[in-house]
Amino acid sequence: MTNLDQQTQDQLDAATFRRLLKHLDQNKDAQNIDLMILAGFCRNCLGKWYKKAADDLNVEVSDEQARERVYGMPYSQWKSDHQLPATPEQLAAFANRNK
């Protein structure tokens, strides 16, 4: 892919990120702990990465704004509407993930 100029690569990266957010929004049943167990990152991680990217570009974005971009709503609302308590099996899998 060395033939892509930076602007095109940035556009592709941005479109892919938007598609990832849409996919996560359409699959709210994929709990953050499941994502952490399987992939080592979750929606909260994406929010932190978004905030870090904003900081690197000297763009003022709060932690809450970054999470809202990822969740598509305030985190507190998403949590109350969609986040289930972690099961003992999920907690055990998460604890054993890096062993």
C-alpha positions in Angstrom: 0.0 0.0 0.0 3.0 2.3 -0.5 1.2 3.9 -3.4 -1.4 5.7 -1.2 -0.8 9.3 -0.4 -1.3 10.3 3.3 -4.6 12.1 2.6 -6.1 9.0 1.1 -4.7 6.7 3.8 -6.2 9.1 6.4 -9.6 9.0 4.7 -9.5 5.2 4.6 -8.5 5.0 8.2 -11.3 7.4 9.2 -13.9 5.5 7.2 -12.7 2.3 8.8 -12.9 3.8 12.3 -16.5 5.1 11.6 -17.4 1.6 10.4 -16.0 0.0 13.5 -18.0 2.4 15.7 -21.2 1.6 13.6 -20.5 -2.1 14.0 -20.1 -1.8 17.8 -23.3 0.3 17.9 -25.2 -2.3 16.0 -23.8 -5.0 18.4 -24.4 -3.6 21.8 -24.8 -7.2 23.1 -21.0 -7.5 22.7 -20.1 -6.5 26.2 -16.9 -4.6 26.9 -15.5 -7.4 29.1 -16.1 -9.9 26.2 -14.2 -7.5 23.9 -11.3 -7.3 26.4 -11.2 -11.1 26.8 -11.2 -11.7 23.0 -9.3 -8.7 21.6 -7.6 -6.9 24.5 -9.5 -3.7 24.0 -13.0 -2.4 24.4 -15.1 0.7 23.8 -13.5 2.5 26.7 -10.0 1.8 25.2 -11.2 3.4 21.9 -12.4 6.4 23.9 -9.0 6.7 25.5 -7.2 6.4 22.2 -9.5 9.0 20.7 -8.7 11.4 23.6 -5.0 10.7 23.2 -5.2 11.5 19.5 -7.0 14.7 20.2 -4.4 15.6 22.8 -1.6 14.9 20.3 -3.2 17.3 17.8 -3.8 19.9 20.5 -7.6 19.5 20.0 -9.6 20.1 23.1 -11.7 17.0 23.7 -12.8 15.8 27.2 -12.7 12.2 28.3 -16.5 12.2 28.4 -16.7 13.7 24.8 -14.3 11.0 23.6 -16.3 8.2 25.2 -19.5 9.7 23.8 -18.0 9.7 20.3 -17.3 6.0 20.7 -20.6 5.0 22.5 -22.8 7.3 20.4 -24.4 8.5 23.7 -23.2 9.6 27.1 -21.4 6.7 28.7 -23.6 6.7 31.8 -26.6 6.2 29.5 -25.0 3.4 27.5 -23.9 1.7 30.8 -27.4 1.8 32.3 -29.1 0.8 29.0 -26.7 -1.9 27.7 -24.0 -3.0 30.1 -24.8 -6.2 32.0 -23.0 -7.3 35.2 -20.0 -9.4 34.4 -20.6 -13.1 35.0 -18.2 -15.1 37.2 -17.1 -16.9 33.9 -16.3 -13.6 32.2 -14.4 -12.4 35.3 -12.4 -15.6 35.4 -11.6 -15.5 31.7 -10.5 -11.8 32.0 -8.3 -12.6 35.0 -6.7 -15.5 33.0 -6.4 -13.6 29.8 -2.7 -12.7 30.1 -1.5 -15.8 31.9 
